[in-house]
Amino acid sequence: MSGSSYGQIFKLTTFGESHGVAIGGIIEGFPSNFPIDLTAIQNALNERRPGQNQLVTPRQEADQVQFLSGIFEGKSTGSPIAFQIQNQDQQSKDYQALKEVFRPSHADYTYQQKYGIRDHRGGGRSSARETACRVVAGALAAQVLGRLGIESSCYVDQIGPIQLQNADWYNKPQIEASLLRCPDQELSAQMQAYIAVLQTEGDTTGGAIRCMLRGVPAGWGEPVFDKLHAELGKAMLSINAVKGFEIGSGFAAVSMKGSAHNDQFNADGSTQTNYSGGIQGGISNGMPISFRVAFKPVASVKIPQETLQQNGELKQHAIEGRHDACVVPRAVPIVTAMAQMVLLDFYLRQQRNTLFL
């Protein structure tokens, strides 16, 4: 299967299925002799794991990461870093009824058409369970970026019709004070009430995550195909259920005039506004990088819908099992991780580009 790797220099390859023995990955290109904080990696996984509270899927997974190679006496060795996460709470029987069924808006049908075979248990390889591997890689990347003074602020800014109106920098305690990782406590309460209603109805909803990256110096990125914002877009759109990506002013720029949208300079090279979202011409300009990621409603609903059988028949079917009514809060650490992976990869590319300057 191609397409299981991401990155040029800092590169992650993942493996495993939702209901298999384990998921895991191999990380290449991580700097050698770097002290690794294993607790920080586990903490990042804990933010993504299922069963956190009553608002998410009740599947219980410890998501305890085990490193197999590449770390010795607390430091990276420069060799590939291999790791695995055991699957412990698979309830494959919940999916037995789906063996001959293609669920609406899932990857069942397309996967079967591509490979001629599929693991119907929890979506197999196409399950969002795979994203735990990305969180491990992102948490490693974050430790290098932290040394460079780069920090992130990612949070839920919309669930269903309820939206945070201002894009701002929020610290970790403000974000984590909410079960939904929405830093506005009043809006968070409204979102919780909305999700609770959907849970009783057996329905789901989507939402959006705002991510801000501060401390990225000017000069990271490439001007043509490997634009920094293009790679961020690719990274975000590779996350399950993501349907949209916008950076800076995004789609709001359509209705603006150029004279208003242009980010005029200050004497030090910073800009008075940041409609560019910290990236111009595909290269970082030193301003905070700001983007937004849109997630569709979870496709697994308990309301009966028409499904396609492998024999070509259409049949009403309600999806059972343990599913999130809204996946967005658990996706915050995934968005963070993918952004960190992209930034570390571009930092290492920049080191290569400036080697002889």
Secondary structure, DSSP 8 states (H G I E B T S, - for coil): ----EE-SSSEEEEEE-TTSSEEEEEEE---TT-B--HHHHHHHHHHH-S-SSTTS--------EEEEESEETTEE-SS-EEEEEE-----GGGGGGGTTEE-TTSSHHHHHHHHS----STTGGGSGGGHHHHHHHHHHHHHHHHHTT-EEEEEEEEETTEE--------HHHHHTSTT--S-HHHHHHHHHHHHHHHHHT----EEEEEEEE---TT-B-SSTT-HHHHHHHHHHTSTTEEEEEETTGGGGGGS-HHHHS--B-TTS-BS--TTTTEETTEE-SS-EEEEEEE---S--SS-EEEEETTS-EEEE---S---S--HHHHHHHHHHHHHHHHHHHHHHHHHHTTT-
